Every structure is written in C-alpha cells, then in structure tokens.
Amino acid sequence: ADEKLFTDDDPLMDLPAGWSVVDMDQSPFALDRSNAPTLDLYEPESSALDDFTSLSYTEAFDAMLEKFRTEYAFTEYKNIDWDAHEKEFRPRFEEAEKAGDARAYALALRDFLWSIPDTHVGMDTSALNDDFLADISGGIGLALGETSDGQIVARYVTPNSPADEAGIEFGAQIVSLGGTPINDVVEAVLPWSSPFSNPEIARLQQLRYATRFRLETGEVEVSFINPGGAEKSALLAVVEERDSFSVTSFAYGEPETSLPVEFKILPSGYGYIKISSFSENQVLSIQAYEYAIEYFNQNEVPGVILDMRHNSGGSGWLADQMAAYFFDEEVISGKGSTYDEVTGEFYMDPASEAVMIPPREGLQYSGPVVVMVGPACVSACEFFSYAVTINDRATVVGQYPSSGAGGGVEAFLMPENTYVQFTISREMDADGNIHIEGGGVAPDVRVPVTLESFQRELAGEDVIL
C-alpha cells in the first residue's frame, strides 16, 4: 500500500505515550504527538508484489506463466518446458473460470505449482484445507520406512489398529498395497508437502503419504512378510487414525517451542549447538550463539557438533555470518544471479558476492566441527551447512541430505487473494556452480537406515547424534 492509516478504531495501532512523529516536510519540522497519526510510506516500485488479484483466473494464469518463463531461476537447469505446462494446465483455469469454481481454480493452481520440482515454489493452501484433511484422515495403522538397502518395511504399527490386529509386526517387509507392488504405489504418490527440489526427500514424503487414504476407501489389502515368516495377505479397514502419520513427520519428537539457538556440553565432552531458525530475533540468536562459542573456547571444548536438522531457513546473510565464527579470515561463500528486465537475461552482479566475515579472535572457534543435516534443513539452513564445509572446515553427518532448496524467492498475489512464491535467484558457490539446488548438502558420513535404527528412534534415541 502507498499509505497506511492508523485510526482509533484499531487500538492496537495506537502509539503509546511518549512517542512523536516528526514531519520533515515542514520547515524547520513539526511534531505530531497524537495517538493515531497518518503516515505515508515510501517504497520503490520494485519492492511491491506483483498483484494479479483483479484478473480473471485465466488471465492470472497467463501472467503467472509469463513470470515463470522469464524470471524463474532454474528453467534450463531443471529442463522445464513451459509450453508443455501451458498446454496441460491452462484448460483447467479456463474451466474453473467458466464455472466460477474457486475450489477448481485453487486445485489447478496447486497442481501447476506442484509440477515444478522446486521446494521454494508454493502457495497458501488454506482454501484447500478440507481437501487435505479428507486425503489424510484415513489410515490403517501402518507407517512405511525404507532401509538403506532398499527394503520397504513397517517402520511403525499403531497399537490396536487394523494393521496390528492383522498381525503385521514392526520390521515386516511390505510386499504390496491394494494389489499393487509397494514400490509402484510409493512412486505414484503425490504428497501434500509437494513440490520437492531433491528426489531423495520426495521419496521420504511419498513413503509417508502412501498409507493415507480417504475414509470412504473402506478397505485396503496388504501383503507382508513378518521377520522370519512367510508372505501373508490381509484386508485392512481404513479408520480415522493419525499416529502412523505423525510418527514419520520430519518434525516428530521436536518440541513445539524452542529458542533459535541452544547449546550444551554432551557427556562425551564435545560441544553441541542446535540452530533452529535464521528467521527469529537476530540479536537474540547472535547473543546466544556468541555465548556458546565463548563458553566452548573458555572451557577448551575439543570439538563442536552443529545440529541443523530442524531449521527451515530465513536470512541467508545471517546464516553466512554465523558460519563465519568457524573461520579466521574472510571467505567468499557464494554468489547469485537474477533476471534483468533490461537485458532479458540472468545477470550476476559482482557486488552480490556473499562474504563470511569472521568475528574478533576470541569468538572464533578453531577446533573440529561436525554438521548434522537432514530433510528438514531448508534454504538458509543449507547455505550455513554448506558454508562451514568450505576449505574442508567441517564434516557433514546424516542419514539423508538437506532439502536442496538453493535459491532466493519472490512472492506475488493471484486471484482469491492467494499468496504464491517462486525462485528468482540462482544461488551458486564461489566458482559460479549451482551447489545446493536439487541435491542439497550431502553427508560425508551416511548413517545407515536400518530396522535397528528405526527401533532405536522409536525408543527416543537420537541415532545420528
């Protein structure tokens, strides 16, 4: 908006006693001490969101597609054919417009965005909450897991559920679901957490959603082989149960609230820092972080483990500067390029180089460093995790790589006031290579996924740590 009006109708916007607005347009200046002033906001045109809310569904689709054609950062890298996307999805927007069907429009928009293999691409799906709940409400009490050697097994069986009553045991090999080989079932799943940059992370979510059904499904046939047993088949009722869905969440076991930075000394004597966000209070984050580093240095802690497994990102700049505490000189951590309307091409501004600037010597940690990553490490979390590995500074450990969301985003608005975002900047390493998008930050040390590791996790053990 060009102007924001604060009125007495909204007491939350009242200025507290003691505040003054200084009007610099008057000479010499004027003070306004009223509790409901009107303030003009000045912003460059480039900072405003593109707004397609006044367009028809089809017109908005055309405008959105043109943005993707010209500004999307990874068209060539991902071999995306926008003409094919137009041919596939435009008719759905036309049909929704003709019928005046807001739900059909929202589904068409969702499916278009899900067709782009990029974790950073997405929309506000609030209008489709009922569809989501209906799709995942039914279960059979069975959660799937896949071991490092490719076996799809019963990772969890809900007590007293249809799966439990049918005799499916923890660790059972799942042969088929609904008469279809289990691998084919998993590969066909389109999770509600789509889209994904990293196919390995997509696979984990496909496993999670493979045993979710609409309640009206009624029954599902499952063929399985219990440990040491022979193949059996059972017809399982689809019931309303969520335990088997929750246990495979990337956030399972995580506290509902936590500080952005927490630390402790492990029984082994090593230091441990958990960084949960780069989007919270930056002053608080840095203060806690520096306190931890100083404590480690003062107590001669022999090594530090950085837990980045549950960090959804935030400020890439903050991530780089926090990584700099493990270096003793400035290091270029990356660079980026964005679409230039003047040239019609992507341009890499030399001034856009991301530089890690170390703190004063007393806050630099010089001992060995390990970074733990996983599927819930996204975006700025991945930039941090990559940055601390530059010059072989740190070793990466995990069962899986990070999310693979390696770009910068921009938002725009679509009809029905729907928020949409997509990737507009190609983030690269210091040599100009795309380094995060797609593959993420991969572990140097892969912790095997086994029946034993599933069992230990269910018992509350942190296997990776």
WOJOKA-V526536 format. One record per residue. RES is the residue in one small letter. PSI is psi in whole degrees, -180 to 180 (none if undefined). OMEGA is omega as a letter, one per 20 degrees, with the letter a starting at -180 (none if undefined). Layout:
res=[RES RES]
psi=[PSI PSI]
omega=[OMEGA OMEGA]
//
This chain:
res=[a d e k l f t d d d p l m d l p a g w s v v d m d q s p f a l d r s n a p t l d l y e p e s s a l d d f t s l s y t e a f d a m l e k f r t e y a f t e y k n i d w d a h e k e f r p r f e e a e k a g d a r a y a l a l r d f l w s i p d t h v g m d t s a l n d d f l a d i s g g i g l a l g e t s d g q i v a r y v t p n s p a d e a g i e f g a q i v s l g g t p i n d v v e a v l p w s s p f s n p e i a r l q q l r y a t r f r l e t g e v e v s f i n p g g a e k s a l l a v v e e r d s f s v t s f a y g e p e t s l p v e f k i l p s g y g y i k i s s f s e n q v l s i q a y e y a i e y f n q n e v p g v i l d m r h n s g g s g w l a d q m a a y f f d e e v i s g k g s t y d e v t g e f y m d p a s e a v m i p p r e g l q y s g p v v v m v g p a c v s a c e f f s y a v t i n d r a t v v g q y p s s g a g g g v e a f l m p e n t y v q f t i s r e m d a d g n i h i e g g g v a p d v r v p v t l e s f q r e l a g e d v i l]
psi=[150 -22 140 122 122 126 166 -12 -19 86 -21 -21 -4 142 136 161 140 -12 146 146 126 120 104 -5 -17 156 125 -41 169 149 137 113 17 159 1 67 162 127 129 133 130 127 147 153 -34 -18 -13 144 142 133 109 18 -25 -5 162 167 -45 -43 -40 -38 -45 -43 -42 -45 -38 -38 -45 -42 -43 -37 -18 133 -23 33 -53 -40 -35 4 50 129 98 -28 -41 -38 -41 -44 -36 -41 -26 -41 -32 -37 -38 -44 -42 -39 -45 -38 -9 37 102 -35 -43 -38 -46 -39 -39 -43 -44 -48 -35 -48 -37 -21 -7 114 74 116 -29 -13 133 -177 166 114 21 -37 -15 18 -40 -37 -44 -50 -38 -38 -30 3 -30 141 174 7 24 126 135 149 157 124 167 -24 11 10 129 120 170 102 -28 139 120 127 138 19 171 -39 -42 -46 -25 -4 11 126 157 134 -4 139 127 121 -47 162 121 28 0 135 137 -37 -38 -37 -49 -45 -25 -9 136 97 153 -15 9 163 177 140 -37 116 -30 -35 -37 -41 -40 -40 -32 -42 -40 -42 -10 -25 27 138 157 146 -32 -5 -35 -76 153 133 133 130 134 162 108 154 122 5 -172 166 136 161 147 148 115 136 140 121 168 101 143 -11 -44 -17 -42 -36 -20 7 143 -22 7 130 -9 143 149 -32 144 157 154 -28 126 150 163 169 125 161 -27 -14 -8 153 149 127 127 121 111 -14 150 19 2 -167 113 -37 -46 -44 -48 -40 -46 -39 -47 -36 -43 -47 -44 -42 -43 -44 -45 -31 12 46 128 -13 157 135 124 116 105 18 -19 67 112 8 -154 -124 116 -34 -46 -40 -45 -44 -31 -31 -28 -17 -8 16 159 9 160 139 133 120 -16 -178 168 162 145 165 133 115 -29 -48 -19 19 168 137 134 108 120 -28 -7 3 133 124 129 124 109 152 -175 159 -38 -17 2 133 127 -3 180 146 137 139 125 127 169 -177 -26 8 112 142 -115 -31 -39 -36 -42 -50 -37 -45 -40 -7 -7 140 30 34 -35 158 136 132 139 169 -28 163 178 -180 -31 26 90 48 176 149 161 148 158 168 137 170 159 23 44 125 130 144 153 170 125 -12 138 112 133 166 -176 -22 2 18 135 122 -19 -46 126 -70 -19 -166 113 144 139 -34 112 120 122 143 115 171 -38 -42 -38 -43 -41 -37 -42 -28 1 8 141 93 -42 -42 none]
omega=[r a r a r a r r a a r a a r r r r r r r r r a r r a i r a r r a r a a a r a r r a a r a a a a r r a a a a a r r a r r r r a r a r r r a a a a a a a a a a r a r a r r r r a a a a r r r r a r r a a a a a r r r a r r r r a r a r a a a a a a r a a r a a a a a a r r a r a a a a r r a a r a r r a a r r r r a r a a r a r r r r r a a r r r a r r r r r a a r a r a r a a r r a a a a r a r r r i a r a a a r r a r r r r a a a a r a r a a r r a r r r r a r r r r a r a r r r r a r r a r r a a a r a a r r r a a r r r a r r r a r r a r r a r r a r r a r r r a a r a r a a r r a a r r a a r r a r a r a a a r r a a a r r a a a a a a r a a r r r r r a r r a a r r r r a a r a r r a r r a r a a a a a r a r a r a a r r a r a a r r a a r r r a a r a r r r a r a a r a r a r a r r a r a a r r a r a a r a a r r a r r a a r a r r a r a r a r r a r a r r r r a a a r r a r a r r r r a a a r a a r a r r r r r a r a r r a r a r r r r r a r a a r none]
//
